[in-house]
Each structure stands twice: as structure tokens, then as C-alpha cells.
Amino acid sequence: MKATEQDFALIRTMVELPYLIRVLDADMKLIDKSSLRTRLALLKQLDDLRQDVQYEMREVRGKLRSRQIKILKQTSLEDKLVAEYICRGYHDRMALMWSRVKCDIEEMVEVRLGAMKSLS
């Protein structure tokens, strides 16, 4: 059976989450070097978000495994990110434009920060 919409969503999430962690790490380094008065609070918030993303990656990895999906290779090209995967015996690939990945990451941050705010 070929990949379903849910499978595609899981694959895309698994491919994009490491880039979200990279963005958070880069922002945390910039904030840490800054002289902002709220530097420690911001770093704590971003570190909590980073830990949530790592936990989500573990969950998504488990879901992929249970659906017999394995991401074989990711390739970063100039204009897109390409992921090759096997889904229940079928080899396929997914290409995401960098502009789409950037928008998805920004949306992920907004959603997660909003969720963290509502928990406070």
C-alpha cells in the first residue's frame, strides 16, 4: 500500500523538525551573546521549546516505525529539501521547497509558543 496523506504528513514533520531545532539553537546562541535584560527568560523558553520538539521527534519516529515507514536519505539542494523513503515496501521521495520549509517552521514555533503560553 502506498503512502496516505497521514503518512506524508508524518514524513514531512520528521524531515522538518531537525531544521526547527537548528533554528532554535541558532537563535539561542544569538540571544545568549546579547545584552538583553530578558535573556535568561528567553533562553529558558526556547530551551523548553527545544526539548518539546525533541520529544515530538521521538513520538513521530515511533509512529513512522509502526506504519512501516523509513526515511532513507535527506538531501539539501539549493532550492529544496529532498527526502527518500520506503513506505510499506514502496520506494518514493518527497521534495519540499525551502520557502515552504521556512513557513512550516515559523508556523510550528507560533503554535508551540502559543501552547506553552496557555499552559502557564
Beta strands, then each sheet from edge to edge (+ up, - down):
strand 1: 69-76
strand 2: 80-87
strand 3: 90-97
sheet 1: 1+ 2- 3+
end
